[in-house]
Amino acid sequence: MTDTVPQITDSHCHLDFPDFEGEHEAIIARAAEAGVTRMVTICTRLRQVPQVRAIAEAHDPVFWTAATHPMSAGEEPMATVEELVALAQHPKFVGIGETGLDYHYTAETKAAQIESLLIHIEAARQTKLPLIIHSRDADEDMARILTEEHEKGEFTCVMHCFSSGSELAKAAVDLGFYLSMSGIATFPKSQEIRDIFAAAPVERVLVETDSPYLAPPPHRGKRNEPAFTAHTARKGAEVYGMDYADFAAQTQANFERLFWKAA
């Protein structure tokens, strides 16, 4: 099947979440049928590392990353650079994240979130692995911190599930960073997001599900899974006025350039 269907990568999913328990084989098989031949499962609390790592070790198409999610930064132990650098020695560990800022749900832990973000940035610098950023209602702080930190020492980065404003998109692209398109970009009311992507270079775009969340139509409101990356990628091809196979190939090249260890 994968010979005829263009291949793509789900650059961000959460296979360790209870929503997928006991179903990994079937989920990976459905993904392969849809052309999704690789996926990166994201660990959002460092105490979950053993479970997330085990999923990657058990399944060839699955790679993994780890970090403390900004929404958990106030309640989880603060990560250390050393801890993250040590995790990065694993052959299938491909990125530092997701980290970032979330002022929508957890503005009260802003200080802890910023402290945590800076630790993760330093780990990304030291490992040369891409930083995976979650940013919600924090555009100004996020653009400022990423720009200031990049001046202090380079690192690479993807703005995962990008749904912020055009200023943050521009700041990220100007730094050489990537924007990842999720199911949000397929929603009827997301024209503004599609316009932001259309204005960004197609060489800097990835696709993802963020599953089990944010399922694109025709699955909206249901559990998302890696196979559905294909719906988002088809919408991406439309946004850029490209043939699906060409857009898929471009996102693959982009993914391998950024997530070099998975290539």
Contacts in CASP RR format, 6 or more apart in sequence:
PFRMAT RR
TARGET T0000
AUTHOR 0000-0000-0000
METHOD contacts of the structure
MODEL  1
MTDTVPQITDSHCHLDFPDFEGEHEAIIARAAEAGVTRMVTICTRLRQVP
QVRAIAEAHDPVFWTAATHPMSAGEEPMATVEELVALAQHPKFVGIGETG
LDYHYTAETKAAQIESLLIHIEAARQTKLPLIIHSRDADEDMARILTEEH
EKGEFTCVMHCFSSGSELAKAAVDLGFYLSMSGIATFPKSQEIRDIFAAA
PVERVLVETDSPYLAPPPHRGKRNEPAFTAHTARKGAEVYGMDYADFAAQ
TQANFERLFWKAA
1 32 0 8 1.000
1 33 0 8 1.000
1 35 0 8 1.000
2 32 0 8 1.000
2 33 0 8 1.000
2 35 0 8 1.000
2 37 0 8 1.000
5 33 0 8 1.000
5 34 0 8 1.000
5 35 0 8 1.000
5 230 0 8 1.000
6 35 0 8 1.000
6 244 0 8 1.000
6 245 0 8 1.000
6 248 0 8 1.000
6 249 0 8 1.000
7 35 0 8 1.000
7 36 0 8 1.000
7 37 0 8 1.000
7 248 0 8 1.000
7 252 0 8 1.000
8 35 0 8 1.000
8 36 0 8 1.000
8 37 0 8 1.000
8 207 0 8 1.000
8 229 0 8 1.000
8 230 0 8 1.000
8 233 0 8 1.000
8 248 0 8 1.000
8 251 0 8 1.000
8 252 0 8 1.000
9 36 0 8 1.000
9 37 0 8 1.000
9 38 0 8 1.000
9 39 0 8 1.000
9 40 0 8 1.000
9 206 0 8 1.000
9 207 0 8 1.000
9 229 0 8 1.000
9 251 0 8 1.000
9 252 0 8 1.000
9 255 0 8 1.000
9 262 0 8 1.000
10 31 0 8 1.000
10 36 0 8 1.000
10 38 0 8 1.000
10 39 0 8 1.000
10 40 0 8 1.000
10 207 0 8 1.000
10 208 0 8 1.000
10 209 0 8 1.000
10 211 0 8 1.000
10 226 0 8 1.000
10 229 0 8 1.000
11 39 0 8 1.000
11 40 0 8 1.000
11 158 0 8 1.000
11 160 0 8 1.000
11 180 0 8 1.000
11 206 0 8 1.000
11 207 0 8 1.000
11 208 0 8 1.000
11 255 0 8 1.000
11 259 0 8 1.000
12 40 0 8 1.000
12 42 0 8 1.000
12 98 0 8 1.000
12 132 0 8 1.000
12 160 0 8 1.000
12 161 0 8 1.000
12 180 0 8 1.000
12 182 0 8 1.000
12 208 0 8 1.000
12 209 0 8 1.000
12 210 0 8 1.000
13 39 0 8 1.000
13 40 0 8 1.000
13 41 0 8 1.000
13 42 0 8 1.000
13 208 0 8 1.000
13 209 0 8 1.000
13 210 0 8 1.000
13 211 0 8 1.000
13 225 0 8 1.000
13 226 0 8 1.000
14 20 0 8 1.000
14 41 0 8 1.000
14 42 0 8 1.000
14 44 0 8 1.000
14 210 0 8 1.000
14 211 0 8 1.000
14 212 0 8 1.000
14 213 0 8 1.000
15 24 0 8 1.000
15 27 0 8 1.000
15 39 0 8 1.000
15 41 0 8 1.000
15 52 0 8 1.000
15 55 0 8 1.000
15 62 0 8 1.000
15 226 0 8 1.000
16 41 0 8 1.000
16 43 0 8 1.000
16 48 0 8 1.000
16 51 0 8 1.000
16 52 0 8 1.000
16 55 0 8 1.000
17 212 0 8 1.000
19 212 0 8 1.000
19 223 0 8 1.000
20 27 0 8 1.000
20 212 0 8 1.000
20 225 0 8 1.000
24 55 0 8 1.000
24 58 0 8 1.000
24 59 0 8 1.000
27 225 0 8 1.000
27 226 0 8 1.000
27 227 0 8 1.000
28 39 0 8 1.000
28 59 0 8 1.000
28 61 0 8 1.000
28 62 0 8 1.000
28 226 0 8 1.000
30 225 0 8 1.000
30 226 0 8 1.000
30 227 0 8 1.000
31 37 0 8 1.000
31 39 0 8 1.000
31 61 0 8 1.000
31 225 0 8 1.000
31 226 0 8 1.000
31 227 0 8 1.000
31 229 0 8 1.000
32 61 0 8 1.000
33 227 0 8 1.000
34 227 0 8 1.000
34 228 0 8 1.000
34 229 0 8 1.000
34 230 0 8 1.000
35 230 0 8 1.000
36 226 0 8 1.000
36 227 0 8 1.000
36 229 0 8 1.000
36 230 0 8 1.000
37 61 0 8 1.000
38 61 0 8 1.000
38 62 0 8 1.000
38 63 0 8 1.000
38 255 0 8 1.000
38 262 0 8 1.000
39 61 0 8 1.000
39 62 0 8 1.000
39 63 0 8 1.000
39 226 0 8 1.000
40 62 0 8 1.000
40 63 0 8 1.000
40 64 0 8 1.000
40 65 0 8 1.000
40 94 0 8 1.000
40 95 0 8 1.000
40 259 0 8 1.000
40 262 0 8 1.000
41 52 0 8 1.000
41 55 0 8 1.000
41 56 0 8 1.000
41 62 0 8 1.000
41 63 0 8 1.000
41 64 0 8 1.000
41 65 0 8 1.000
42 52 0 8 1.000
42 64 0 8 1.000
42 65 0 8 1.000
42 66 0 8 1.000
42 67 0 8 1.000
42 97 0 8 1.000
42 98 0 8 1.000
42 132 0 8 1.000
43 49 0 8 1.000
43 52 0 8 1.000
43 53 0 8 1.000
43 64 0 8 1.000
43 65 0 8 1.000
43 66 0 8 1.000
43 67 0 8 1.000
43 97 0 8 1.000
44 67 0 8 1.000
44 68 0 8 1.000
44 69 0 8 1.000
44 72 0 8 1.000
44 98 0 8 1.000
45 68 0 8 1.000
45 69 0 8 1.000
45 72 0 8 1.000
45 76 0 8 1.000
46 66 0 8 1.000
46 67 0 8 1.000
46 68 0 8 1.000
46 76 0 8 1.000
46 77 0 8 1.000
46 79 0 8 1.000
46 83 0 8 1.000
47 76 0 8 1.000
49 66 0 8 1.000
49 87 0 8 1.000
52 64 0 8 1.000
52 66 0 8 1.000
53 64 0 8 1.000
53 90 0 8 1.000
53 92 0 8 1.000
53 93 0 8 1.000
55 62 0 8 1.000
55 64 0 8 1.000
56 62 0 8 1.000
56 63 0 8 1.000
56 64 0 8 1.000
56 92 0 8 1.000
56 93 0 8 1.000
57 92 0 8 1.000
62 92 0 8 1.000
63 92 0 8 1.000
63 93 0 8 1.000
63 94 0 8 1.000
63 259 0 8 1.000
63 261 0 8 1.000
63 262 0 8 1.000
64 90 0 8 1.000
64 92 0 8 1.000
64 93 0 8 1.000
64 94 0 8 1.000
65 93 0 8 1.000
65 94 0 8 1.000
65 95 0 8 1.000
65 96 0 8 1.000
65 97 0 8 1.000
65 98 0 8 1.000
65 129 0 8 1.000
65 132 0 8 1.000
66 84 0 8 1.000
66 87 0 8 1.000
66 93 0 8 1.000
66 96 0 8 1.000
66 97 0 8 1.000
67 79 0 8 1.000
67 84 0 8 1.000
67 96 0 8 1.000
67 97 0 8 1.000
67 98 0 8 1.000
67 99 0 8 1.000
67 120 0 8 1.000
67 132 0 8 1.000
68 76 0 8 1.000
68 78 0 8 1.000
68 79 0 8 1.000
68 99 0 8 1.000
68 116 0 8 1.000
68 120 0 8 1.000
69 98 0 8 1.000
69 99 0 8 1.000
69 134 0 8 1.000
70 99 0 8 1.000
70 100 0 8 1.000
70 101 0 8 1.000
70 102 0 8 1.000
70 106 0 8 1.000
70 109 0 8 1.000
70 113 0 8 1.000
70 116 0 8 1.000
70 117 0 8 1.000
70 134 0 8 1.000
71 102 0 8 1.000
71 105 0 8 1.000
71 106 0 8 1.000
73 106 0 8 1.000
73 109 0 8 1.000
73 112 0 8 1.000
73 113 0 8 1.000
73 115 0 8 1.000
73 116 0 8 1.000
74 106 0 8 1.000
74 109 0 8 1.000
74 112 0 8 1.000
74 113 0 8 1.000
78 112 0 8 1.000
78 115 0 8 1.000
78 116 0 8 1.000
78 119 0 8 1.000
79 116 0 8 1.000
79 119 0 8 1.000
79 120 0 8 1.000
79 123 0 8 1.000
80 119 0 8 1.000
81 119 0 8 1.000
81 122 0 8 1.000
81 123 0 8 1.000
81 126 0 8 1.000
84 96 0 8 1.000
84 119 0 8 1.000
84 120 0 8 1.000
84 123 0 8 1.000
84 127 0 8 1.000
85 123 0 8 1.000
85 126 0 8 1.000
85 127 0 8 1.000
87 93 0 8 1.000
88 95 0 8 1.000
88 96 0 8 1.000
88 123 0 8 1.000
88 127 0 8 1.000
88 129 0 8 1.000
91 261 0 8 1.000
92 262 0 8 1.000
93 129 0 8 1.000
93 261 0 8 1.000
94 129 0 8 1.000
94 130 0 8 1.000
94 259 0 8 1.000
94 261 0 8 1.000
94 262 0 8 1.000
95 124 0 8 1.000
95 127 0 8 1.000
95 129 0 8 1.000
95 130 0 8 1.000
95 131 0 8 1.000
95 132 0 8 1.000
95 259 0 8 1.000
95 261 0 8 1.000
96 120 0 8 1.000
96 123 0 8 1.000
96 124 0 8 1.000
96 127 0 8 1.000
96 129 0 8 1.000
96 130 0 8 1.000
96 131 0 8 1.000
96 132 0 8 1.000
97 120 0 8 1.000
97 131 0 8 1.000
97 132 0 8 1.000
97 133 0 8 1.000
98 132 0 8 1.000
98 133 0 8 1.000
98 134 0 8 1.000
98 160 0 8 1.000
99 116 0 8 1.000
99 117 0 8 1.000
99 120 0 8 1.000
99 121 0 8 1.000
99 131 0 8 1.000
99 132 0 8 1.000
99 133 0 8 1.000
99 134 0 8 1.000
100 113 0 8 1.000
100 116 0 8 1.000
100 117 0 8 1.000
100 120 0 8 1.000
100 133 0 8 1.000
100 134 0 8 1.000
100 135 0 8 1.000
100 138 0 8 1.000
100 142 0 8 1.000
101 110 0 8 1.000
101 113 0 8 1.000
101 114 0 8 1.000
101 117 0 8 1.000
101 134 0 8 1.000
101 135 0 8 1.000
101 136 0 8 1.000
101 138 0 8 1.000
101 141 0 8 1.000
101 142 0 8 1.000
101 145 0 8 1.000
102 113 0 8 1.000
102 134 0 8 1.000
102 135 0 8 1.000
102 136 0 8 1.000
102 137 0 8 1.000
102 138 0 8 1.000
103 110 0 8 1.000
103 136 0 8 1.000
103 137 0 8 1.000
103 138 0 8 1.000
103 141 0 8 1.000
104 136 0 8 1.000
104 137 0 8 1.000
105 136 0 8 1.000
106 113 0 8 1.000
107 137 0 8 1.000
114 141 0 8 1.000
114 145 0 8 1.000
117 145 0 8 1.000
118 145 0 8 1.000
118 149 0 8 1.000
120 131 0 8 1.000
121 131 0 8 1.000
121 149 0 8 1.000
121 155 0 8 1.000
123 129 0 8 1.000
124 130 0 8 1.000
124 131 0 8 1.000
124 155 0 8 1.000
124 156 0 8 1.000
124 157 0 8 1.000
125 153 0 8 1.000
125 154 0 8 1.000
125 155 0 8 1.000
128 155 0 8 1.000
128 156 0 8 1.000
129 156 0 8 1.000
129 261 0 8 1.000
130 155 0 8 1.000
130 156 0 8 1.000
130 157 0 8 1.000
130 158 0 8 1.000
130 178 0 8 1.000
130 258 0 8 1.000
130 259 0 8 1.000
131 155 0 8 1.000
131 156 0 8 1.000
131 157 0 8 1.000
131 158 0 8 1.000
132 157 0 8 1.000
132 158 0 8 1.000
132 160 0 8 1.000
133 142 0 8 1.000
133 146 0 8 1.000
133 157 0 8 1.000
133 158 0 8 1.000
133 159 0 8 1.000
133 160 0 8 1.000
134 160 0 8 1.000
134 161 0 8 1.000
135 142 0 8 1.000
135 159 0 8 1.000
135 164 0 8 1.000
135 168 0 8 1.000
136 163 0 8 1.000
136 164 0 8 1.000
139 164 0 8 1.000
139 165 0 8 1.000
139 167 0 8 1.000
139 168 0 8 1.000
142 164 0 8 1.000
142 168 0 8 1.000
143 167 0 8 1.000
143 168 0 8 1.000
143 171 0 8 1.000
143 172 0 8 1.000
146 157 0 8 1.000
146 171 0 8 1.000
146 172 0 8 1.000
146 175 0 8 1.000
146 177 0 8 1.000
147 171 0 8 1.000
147 175 0 8 1.000
149 155 0 8 1.000
150 175 0 8 1.000
156 176 0 8 1.000
156 177 0 8 1.000
156 178 0 8 1.000
156 258 0 8 1.000
157 172 0 8 1.000
157 175 0 8 1.000
157 177 0 8 1.000
157 178 0 8 1.000
158 177 0 8 1.000
158 178 0 8 1.000
158 179 0 8 1.000
158 180 0 8 1.000
158 206 0 8 1.000
158 258 0 8 1.000
159 168 0 8 1.000
159 169 0 8 1.000
159 172 0 8 1.000
159 177 0 8 1.000
159 178 0 8 1.000
159 179 0 8 1.000
159 180 0 8 1.000
160 180 0 8 1.000
160 182 0 8 1.000
160 208 0 8 1.000
160 210 0 8 1.000
161 180 0 8 1.000
161 182 0 8 1.000
161 184 0 8 1.000
161 208 0 8 1.000
161 210 0 8 1.000
161 214 0 8 1.000
162 169 0 8 1.000
162 179 0 8 1.000
162 180 0 8 1.000
162 181 0 8 1.000
162 182 0 8 1.000
162 193 0 8 1.000
162 196 0 8 1.000
162 197 0 8 1.000
163 182 0 8 1.000
163 184 0 8 1.000
163 190 0 8 1.000
163 193 0 8 1.000
165 192 0 8 1.000
165 196 0 8 1.000
166 195 0 8 1.000
166 196 0 8 1.000
166 199 0 8 1.000
169 179 0 8 1.000
169 196 0 8 1.000
169 199 0 8 1.000
169 200 0 8 1.000
172 178 0 8 1.000
172 179 0 8 1.000
173 179 0 8 1.000
173 200 0 8 1.000
173 201 0 8 1.000
173 204 0 8 1.000
176 204 0 8 1.000
177 204 0 8 1.000
178 204 0 8 1.000
178 205 0 8 1.000
178 206 0 8 1.000
178 254 0 8 1.000
178 258 0 8 1.000
179 196 0 8 1.000
179 197 0 8 1.000
179 200 0 8 1.000
179 204 0 8 1.000
179 205 0 8 1.000
179 206 0 8 1.000
180 205 0 8 1.000
180 206 0 8 1.000
180 207 0 8 1.000
180 208 0 8 1.000
181 197 0 8 1.000
181 205 0 8 1.000
181 206 0 8 1.000
181 207 0 8 1.000
181 208 0 8 1.000
181 232 0 8 1.000
181 233 0 8 1.000
181 235 0 8 1.000
181 236 0 8 1.000
182 207 0 8 1.000
182 208 0 8 1.000
182 209 0 8 1.000
182 210 0 8 1.000
182 214 0 8 1.000
182 232 0 8 1.000
183 209 0 8 1.000
183 210 0 8 1.000
183 214 0 8 1.000
183 215 0 8 1.000
183 216 0 8 1.000
183 224 0 8 1.000
183 228 0 8 1.000
183 231 0 8 1.000
183 232 0 8 1.000
183 235 0 8 1.000
184 190 0 8 1.000
184 193 0 8 1.000
184 214 0 8 1.000
185 193 0 8 1.000
185 194 0 8 1.000
185 197 0 8 1.000
185 232 0 8 1.000
185 235 0 8 1.000
185 236 0 8 1.000
185 239 0 8 1.000
186 216 0 8 1.000
186 217 0 8 1.000
186 231 0 8 1.000
186 232 0 8 1.000
186 235 0 8 1.000
187 216 0 8 1.000
187 217 0 8 1.000
187 220 0 8 1.000
194 235 0 8 1.000
194 239 0 8 1.000
197 205 0 8 1.000
197 236 0 8 1.000
197 239 0 8 1.000
197 240 0 8 1.000
198 239 0 8 1.000
198 240 0 8 1.000
202 240 0 8 1.000
202 242 0 8 1.000
202 247 0 8 1.000
202 250 0 8 1.000
203 250 0 8 1.000
203 253 0 8 1.000
203 254 0 8 1.000
204 254 0 8 1.000
205 236 0 8 1.000
205 240 0 8 1.000
205 250 0 8 1.000
205 251 0 8 1.000
205 254 0 8 1.000
206 251 0 8 1.000
206 254 0 8 1.000
206 255 0 8 1.000
206 258 0 8 1.000
207 229 0 8 1.000
207 232 0 8 1.000
207 233 0 8 1.000
207 236 0 8 1.000
207 251 0 8 1.000
208 229 0 8 1.000
208 232 0 8 1.000
209 215 0 8 1.000
209 224 0 8 1.000
209 225 0 8 1.000
209 226 0 8 1.000
209 228 0 8 1.000
209 229 0 8 1.000
209 232 0 8 1.000
210 224 0 8 1.000
211 223 0 8 1.000
211 224 0 8 1.000
211 225 0 8 1.000
211 226 0 8 1.000
211 228 0 8 1.000
212 223 0 8 1.000
212 224 0 8 1.000
212 225 0 8 1.000
213 224 0 8 1.000
214 224 0 8 1.000
215 221 0 8 1.000
215 222 0 8 1.000
215 223 0 8 1.000
215 224 0 8 1.000
215 225 0 8 1.000
215 228 0 8 1.000
216 224 0 8 1.000
216 228 0 8 1.000
216 231 0 8 1.000
216 232 0 8 1.000
216 235 0 8 1.000
217 231 0 8 1.000
218 231 0 8 1.000
219 228 0 8 1.000
219 231 0 8 1.000
233 244 0 8 1.000
233 247 0 8 1.000
233 248 0 8 1.000
233 251 0 8 1.000
234 244 0 8 1.000
236 242 0 8 1.000
236 247 0 8 1.000
237 243 0 8 1.000
237 244 0 8 1.000
237 246 0 8 1.000
237 247 0 8 1.000
237 248 0 8 1.000
240 247 0 8 1.000
242 250 0 8 1.000
255 262 0 8 1.000
255 263 0 8 1.000
256 262 0 8 1.000
256 263 0 8 1.000
257 263 0 8 1.000
END
